[in-house]
Amino acid sequence: VQLQASGGGLVPAGGSLRLSCAASGRTFSSYNMGWFRQAPGKERQFVAAVSGSGDDTYYTDSVKGRFTISRDNAKNTVYLQMNSLKPEDTAVYYCAAGVQLSTAAYWGQGTQVTVSS
């Protein structure tokens, strides 16, 4: 599985961004998909995940109510809608496939999200 993330950028606090991750392969719907992030000097952190069908979603506490993960299996794409962004959301965001707990089987290249105060 190859993953290509996009949609990062610079946004003021309180703003919104939508990240997209396009996946290759014909078995996309069989994978739990997720997003992780890594801020400078910090360990990589789980952000959100969605089941293969899209019926179940999971979030880390700090983004609940602000971020929404979704997927379109017809387009082999997973999304992360990020609203009410905070400076502490600044990080490189990584798309992942085959997510289980705090790790994943496949990783994308990362996209930078910077939230200015």
C-alpha positions as a printed Julia matrix, in Angstrom:
117×3 Matrix{Float64}:
   0.0    0.0    0.0
   1.34   3.41  -0.96
  -0.07   6.5    0.7
   0.08  10.12  -0.47
  -1.0   12.78   2.02
  -1.87  16.35   1.11
  -3.71  19.38   2.42
  -1.37  20.71   5.07
  -0.51  24.37   5.41
  -0.37  27.45   7.6
  -3.6   28.52   9.29
  -4.43  30.93  12.15
  -5.73  29.6   15.44
  -9.42  28.83  15.15
  -9.13  28.01  11.48
  -9.74  24.8    9.57
  -7.88  22.46   7.27
  -8.79  19.23   5.54
  -6.11  16.63   5.02
  -6.47  13.99   2.33
  -4.65  10.72   1.86
  -4.86   8.82  -1.4
  -3.99   5.13  -1.27
  -2.92   2.77  -3.99
  -4.11  -0.8   -4.29
  -7.38  -2.62  -4.63
  -7.74  -3.68  -0.99
  -8.16  -0.22   0.51
 -11.47  -1.04   2.18
  -9.9   -3.91   4.1
  -7.59  -1.58   6.05
  -8.24   0.45   9.13
  -6.92   3.91   8.19
  -5.64   6.6   10.48
  -3.75   9.78  11.08
  -0.82  10.33  13.4
   1.18  13.47  14.09
   4.63  14.36  15.32
   5.54  17.75  16.71
   9.17  18.91  16.91
  10.97  17.2   19.76
   8.03  14.95  20.57
   7.1   11.36  19.88
   4.64  10.44  17.18
   1.07  10.54  18.5
  -2.1    8.79  17.39
  -4.75  11.28  16.24
  -7.66   9.41  14.68
  -8.63   6.16  12.97
 -11.52   4.8   10.95
 -12.54   1.22  10.31
 -12.52  -0.31   6.85
 -16.24   0.21   6.4
 -16.11   3.72   7.81
 -18.67   2.87  10.47
 -16.34   3.17  13.44
 -14.08   6.06  14.3
 -11.6    6.67  17.1
  -9.94   9.85  18.32
  -7.37  10.92  20.82
  -8.97  12.99  23.56
  -7.33  16.27  22.58
  -9.02  16.38  19.16
 -12.48  15.0   20.01
 -15.18  17.39  18.89
 -12.78  19.3   16.64
 -11.45  16.71  14.16
 -13.43  14.31  11.98
 -11.96  11.35  10.15
 -13.79   9.86   7.19
 -13.1    7.74   4.15
 -14.35   7.23   0.62
 -13.62   3.65  -0.39
 -14.66   4.32  -3.99
 -11.86   6.88  -4.21
  -9.34   5.04  -2.01
  -9.07   8.18   0.08
  -9.19   9.0    3.77
  -9.76  12.51   5.11
  -9.13  14.41   8.3
 -11.27  17.51   8.74
  -9.66  19.71  11.36
 -11.68  22.58  12.85
 -10.99  25.01  15.68
  -7.29  24.47  15.23
  -4.95  25.35  18.07
  -1.22  26.13  18.05
  -0.63  22.83  19.85
  -2.0   21.02  16.79
   1.12  22.11  14.89
   2.91  18.99  13.68
   3.71  16.83  10.7
   0.65  14.71  10.05
   1.07  11.19   8.74
  -1.5    9.04   7.04
  -1.35   5.34   7.91
  -2.93   2.08   6.83
  -3.43  -1.06   8.85
  -3.75   0.91  12.07
  -3.76  -1.08  15.3
  -3.52   0.71  18.64
  -0.57   3.1   18.39
   1.07   1.75  15.28
   0.38   0.94  11.65
   1.59  -1.3    8.87
   2.02   1.37   6.18
   2.9    5.05   6.38
   2.61   8.03   4.08
   5.2   10.78   3.72
   3.64  13.36   6.03
   2.21  16.82   5.53
   3.05  19.87   7.66
   0.29  21.62   9.58
   1.22  24.9   11.25
  -1.25  26.81  13.41
  -0.26  30.36  14.26
  -1.34  32.02  17.48
